[in-house]
């Protein structure tokens, strides 16, 4: 069976959404800031090594959407998020404003998918955090979502990166959900 799902990355501009995608798909990092205008997307097909429970007869891919974070694009973000199986809300641990806008981004994500399909990523963990552990715990409690950390700067094989872990865990869960939903229909 062929399965394809959609993942969207949203959050304030300059939080590293594009860098996370580039690190995951190509294991590269560019220090040059490239503004995402509207939306970009790219497809990732997974192998049996990447998703251990992938049935030999199945193919599984995700279309990863990188959505602009500038305020003038925020009205169209929910439209681009339609059909997302998972939404990753990204903030910069070195930028307090991006942390403070998390509730708005999560509300936007909840308008198109369930809370269980939303993940928060604190990116740029290689930089000094300007948000305290207590503030993080309070935000997790308020939003009812655990916050994962990543560094798009670090190569995938660096323990501080966590980029592969995040994207592969999302993919494994989405594939499991696809198979479970197929089984319910059969």
URGISUL-V724016 format. One record per pair of residues at least 12 apart in sequence whose C-alpha atoms are under 10 Angstrom apart, sorted by the first residue. I is the first residue (numbers start at 1). J is the second residue. If there is no record, write none. Layout:
i:I j:J
i:I j:J
This chain:
i:1 j:55
i:1 j:56
i:1 j:57
i:1 j:58
i:1 j:59
i:1 j:60
i:1 j:179
i:1 j:182
i:2 j:57
i:2 j:58
i:2 j:59
i:2 j:60
i:2 j:61
i:2 j:178
i:3 j:45
i:3 j:58
i:3 j:59
i:3 j:60
i:3 j:61
i:3 j:62
i:3 j:174
i:3 j:175
i:3 j:178
i:3 j:179
i:4 j:43
i:4 j:44
i:4 j:45
i:4 j:59
i:4 j:60
i:4 j:61
i:4 j:62
i:4 j:63
i:4 j:85
i:4 j:174
i:4 j:175
i:4 j:178
i:5 j:43
i:5 j:60
i:5 j:61
i:5 j:62
i:5 j:63
i:5 j:64
i:5 j:83
i:5 j:84
i:5 j:85
i:5 j:86
i:5 j:171
i:5 j:174
i:5 j:175
i:5 j:178
i:6 j:41
i:6 j:43
i:6 j:61
i:6 j:62
i:6 j:63
i:6 j:64
i:6 j:65
i:6 j:81
i:6 j:82
i:6 j:83
i:6 j:84
i:6 j:85
i:6 j:86
i:6 j:87
i:6 j:171
i:6 j:174
i:7 j:41
i:7 j:43
i:7 j:62
i:7 j:63
i:7 j:64
i:7 j:65
i:7 j:66
i:7 j:81
i:7 j:83
i:7 j:84
i:7 j:85
i:7 j:86
i:7 j:87
i:7 j:88
i:7 j:117
i:7 j:118
i:7 j:167
i:7 j:170
i:7 j:171
i:7 j:174
i:8 j:39
i:8 j:40
i:8 j:41
i:8 j:62
i:8 j:63
i:8 j:64
i:8 j:65
i:8 j:66
i:8 j:67
i:8 j:77
i:8 j:80
i:8 j:81
i:8 j:82
i:8 j:83
i:8 j:84
i:8 j:85
i:8 j:86
i:8 j:87
i:8 j:88
i:8 j:89
i:8 j:109
i:8 j:118
i:9 j:21
i:9 j:39
i:9 j:64
i:9 j:65
i:9 j:66
i:9 j:67
i:9 j:68
i:9 j:69
i:9 j:77
i:9 j:81
i:9 j:84
i:9 j:86
i:9 j:87
i:9 j:88
i:9 j:89
i:9 j:90
i:9 j:109
i:9 j:119
i:9 j:120
i:9 j:121
i:10 j:65
i:10 j:66
i:10 j:67
i:10 j:68
i:10 j:69
i:10 j:74
i:10 j:77
i:10 j:78
i:10 j:81
i:10 j:87
i:10 j:88
i:10 j:89
i:10 j:90
i:10 j:91
i:10 j:102
i:10 j:105
i:10 j:106
i:10 j:108
i:10 j:109
i:10 j:120
i:11 j:66
i:11 j:67
i:11 j:68
i:11 j:69
i:11 j:70
i:11 j:74
i:11 j:77
i:11 j:88
i:11 j:89
i:11 j:90
i:11 j:91
i:11 j:92
i:11 j:98
i:11 j:99
i:11 j:101
i:11 j:102
i:11 j:104
i:11 j:105
i:11 j:106
i:11 j:120
i:11 j:121
i:12 j:67
i:12 j:68
i:12 j:69
i:12 j:70
i:12 j:71
i:12 j:74
i:12 j:89
i:12 j:90
i:12 j:91
i:12 j:92
i:12 j:95
i:12 j:97
i:12 j:98
i:12 j:99
i:12 j:101
i:12 j:102
i:12 j:105
i:13 j:35
i:13 j:36
i:13 j:67
i:13 j:68
i:13 j:69
i:13 j:70
i:13 j:71
i:13 j:90
i:13 j:91
i:13 j:92
i:13 j:98
i:14 j:33
i:14 j:34
i:14 j:35
i:14 j:36
i:14 j:68
i:14 j:69
i:14 j:70
i:14 j:90
i:14 j:91
i:14 j:92
i:14 j:95
i:14 j:98
i:15 j:69
i:15 j:89
i:15 j:90
i:15 j:91
i:15 j:92
i:15 j:93
i:15 j:94
i:15 j:95
i:15 j:98
i:15 j:99
i:15 j:121
i:15 j:122
i:15 j:123
i:15 j:124
i:16 j:33
i:16 j:34
i:16 j:90
i:16 j:91
i:16 j:92
i:16 j:122
i:16 j:123
i:16 j:124
i:16 j:150
i:16 j:151
i:16 j:152
i:16 j:153
i:17 j:36
i:17 j:65
i:17 j:66
i:17 j:67
i:17 j:68
i:17 j:69
i:17 j:88
i:17 j:89
i:17 j:90
i:17 j:91
i:17 j:92
i:17 j:121
i:17 j:123
i:17 j:152
i:18 j:30
i:18 j:33
i:18 j:34
i:18 j:35
i:18 j:36
i:18 j:40
i:18 j:65
i:18 j:66
i:18 j:67
i:18 j:68
i:18 j:152
i:19 j:31
i:19 j:32
i:19 j:33
i:19 j:34
i:19 j:66
i:19 j:123
i:19 j:124
i:19 j:151
i:19 j:152
i:19 j:153
i:20 j:66
i:20 j:90
i:20 j:123
i:20 j:124
i:20 j:150
i:20 j:151
i:20 j:152
i:20 j:153
i:20 j:161
i:20 j:163
i:20 j:164
i:20 j:167
i:21 j:41
i:21 j:42
i:21 j:64
i:21 j:65
i:21 j:66
i:21 j:152
i:21 j:163
i:21 j:167
i:22 j:152
i:23 j:151
i:23 j:152
i:23 j:153
i:23 j:154
i:23 j:155
i:23 j:156
i:23 j:161
i:23 j:163
i:23 j:164
i:24 j:44
i:24 j:152
i:24 j:155
i:24 j:156
i:24 j:161
i:24 j:162
i:24 j:163
i:24 j:164
i:24 j:165
i:24 j:166
i:24 j:167
i:24 j:168
i:25 j:42
i:25 j:43
i:25 j:44
i:25 j:163
i:25 j:164
i:25 j:167
i:26 j:156
i:27 j:152
i:27 j:153
i:27 j:154
i:27 j:155
i:27 j:156
i:27 j:157
i:27 j:163
i:27 j:164
i:28 j:152
i:28 j:153
i:28 j:154
i:28 j:155
i:28 j:156
i:29 j:152
i:29 j:153
i:29 j:154
i:29 j:155
i:30 j:152
i:30 j:153
i:31 j:153
i:35 j:68
i:35 j:69
i:35 j:70
i:36 j:66
i:36 j:67
i:36 j:68
i:36 j:69
i:36 j:70
i:37 j:66
i:37 j:67
i:37 j:68
i:37 j:69
i:37 j:70
i:37 j:73
i:38 j:66
i:38 j:67
i:38 j:68
i:38 j:69
i:38 j:70
i:38 j:72
i:38 j:73
i:38 j:74
i:38 j:76
i:38 j:77
i:38 j:80
i:39 j:65
i:39 j:66
i:39 j:67
i:39 j:68
i:39 j:69
i:39 j:73
i:39 j:76
i:39 j:77
i:39 j:80
i:40 j:64
i:40 j:65
i:40 j:66
i:40 j:67
i:40 j:68
i:40 j:80
i:41 j:63
i:41 j:64
i:41 j:65
i:41 j:66
i:41 j:67
i:42 j:62
i:42 j:63
i:42 j:64
i:42 j:65
i:42 j:66
i:43 j:61
i:43 j:62
i:43 j:63
i:43 j:64
i:43 j:65
i:44 j:60
i:44 j:61
i:44 j:62
i:44 j:63
i:44 j:64
i:44 j:171
i:45 j:59
i:45 j:60
i:45 j:61
i:45 j:62
i:45 j:63
i:45 j:171
i:46 j:59
i:46 j:60
i:46 j:61
i:46 j:62
i:46 j:168
i:46 j:171
i:46 j:172
i:46 j:175
i:47 j:59
i:47 j:60
i:47 j:61
i:48 j:60
i:50 j:164
i:50 j:168
i:50 j:169
i:50 j:171
i:50 j:172
i:51 j:168
i:51 j:169
i:51 j:171
i:51 j:172
i:51 j:173
i:51 j:175
i:51 j:176
i:52 j:172
i:53 j:172
i:53 j:175
i:53 j:176
i:54 j:172
i:54 j:175
i:54 j:176
i:54 j:179
i:55 j:179
i:58 j:175
i:58 j:179
i:59 j:175
i:60 j:171
i:60 j:172
i:60 j:174
i:60 j:175
i:60 j:178
i:61 j:171
i:61 j:174
i:61 j:175
i:62 j:84
i:62 j:85
i:62 j:170
i:62 j:171
i:62 j:174
i:62 j:175
i:63 j:84
i:64 j:84
i:64 j:86
i:64 j:87
i:65 j:80
i:65 j:81
i:65 j:84
i:65 j:87
i:65 j:88
i:66 j:80
i:66 j:81
i:66 j:88
i:67 j:80
i:67 j:81
i:69 j:90
i:69 j:105
i:74 j:105
i:74 j:108
i:75 j:108
i:77 j:105
i:77 j:108
i:77 j:109
i:78 j:105
i:78 j:108
i:78 j:109
i:78 j:110
i:78 j:111
i:78 j:112
i:79 j:112
i:80 j:112
i:81 j:108
i:81 j:109
i:81 j:111
i:81 j:112
i:81 j:113
i:82 j:109
i:82 j:111
i:82 j:112
i:82 j:113
i:83 j:112
i:83 j:113
i:84 j:109
i:84 j:112
i:84 j:113
i:84 j:117
i:84 j:118
i:85 j:112
i:85 j:113
i:85 j:114
i:85 j:117
i:85 j:118
i:85 j:170
i:85 j:174
i:85 j:177
i:85 j:178
i:86 j:109
i:86 j:112
i:86 j:113
i:86 j:114
i:86 j:115
i:86 j:116
i:86 j:117
i:86 j:118
i:86 j:119
i:86 j:170
i:86 j:171
i:86 j:173
i:86 j:174
i:87 j:106
i:87 j:109
i:87 j:110
i:87 j:112
i:87 j:113
i:87 j:114
i:87 j:115
i:87 j:116
i:87 j:117
i:87 j:118
i:87 j:119
i:87 j:120
i:87 j:170
i:88 j:105
i:88 j:106
i:88 j:109
i:88 j:117
i:88 j:118
i:88 j:119
i:88 j:120
i:88 j:121
i:88 j:166
i:88 j:167
i:88 j:170
i:89 j:102
i:89 j:103
i:89 j:105
i:89 j:106
i:89 j:108
i:89 j:109
i:89 j:118
i:89 j:119
i:89 j:120
i:89 j:121
i:89 j:122
i:89 j:147
i:90 j:102
i:90 j:105
i:90 j:119
i:90 j:120
i:90 j:121
i:90 j:122
i:90 j:123
i:90 j:147
i:90 j:148
i:90 j:149
i:90 j:150
i:91 j:105
i:91 j:120
i:91 j:121
i:91 j:122
i:91 j:123
i:91 j:124
i:91 j:149
i:92 j:121
i:92 j:122
i:92 j:123
i:92 j:124
i:92 j:125
i:92 j:127
i:92 j:129
i:92 j:130
i:92 j:131
i:92 j:149
i:92 j:150
i:92 j:151
i:93 j:121
i:93 j:122
i:93 j:123
i:93 j:124
i:93 j:125
i:93 j:126
i:93 j:127
i:93 j:128
i:93 j:129
i:93 j:130
i:93 j:131
i:93 j:132
i:93 j:136
i:93 j:149
i:93 j:150
i:94 j:122
i:94 j:123
i:94 j:124
i:94 j:125
i:94 j:126
i:94 j:127
i:94 j:128
i:94 j:129
i:94 j:130
i:94 j:131
i:95 j:123
i:95 j:124
i:95 j:128
i:95 j:129
i:95 j:130
i:95 j:131
i:96 j:129
i:96 j:130
i:96 j:131
i:98 j:122
i:99 j:122
i:99 j:130
i:99 j:131
i:99 j:135
i:99 j:136
i:99 j:139
i:100 j:131
i:100 j:139
i:102 j:120
i:102 j:139
i:102 j:143
i:103 j:139
i:103 j:142
i:103 j:143
i:105 j:120
i:106 j:118
i:106 j:119
i:106 j:120
i:106 j:143
i:106 j:145
i:107 j:143
i:115 j:143
i:115 j:144
i:115 j:145
i:116 j:144
i:116 j:145
i:117 j:145
i:117 j:170
i:117 j:174
i:118 j:145
i:118 j:146
i:119 j:145
i:119 j:146
i:119 j:147
i:119 j:148
i:119 j:166
i:119 j:170
i:120 j:140
i:120 j:143
i:120 j:145
i:120 j:146
i:120 j:147
i:120 j:148
i:120 j:149
i:121 j:146
i:121 j:147
i:121 j:148
i:121 j:149
i:121 j:150
i:121 j:151
i:121 j:163
i:121 j:166
i:122 j:136
i:122 j:147
i:122 j:148
i:122 j:149
i:122 j:150
i:122 j:151
i:123 j:148
i:123 j:149
i:123 j:150
i:123 j:151
i:123 j:152
i:123 j:153
i:123 j:161
i:123 j:162
i:123 j:163
i:124 j:149
i:124 j:150
i:124 j:151
i:124 j:152
i:124 j:153
i:124 j:154
i:124 j:160
i:124 j:161
i:125 j:149
i:125 j:150
i:125 j:151
i:125 j:152
i:125 j:153
i:125 j:154
i:125 j:160
i:125 j:161
i:125 j:162
i:126 j:149
i:126 j:150
i:126 j:151
i:126 j:152
i:126 j:153
i:126 j:154
i:126 j:160
i:126 j:161
i:127 j:151
i:127 j:153
i:148 j:162
i:148 j:163
i:148 j:165
i:148 j:166
i:149 j:161
i:149 j:162
i:149 j:163
i:149 j:166
i:150 j:162
i:150 j:163
i:150 j:164
i:150 j:165
i:150 j:166
i:151 j:163
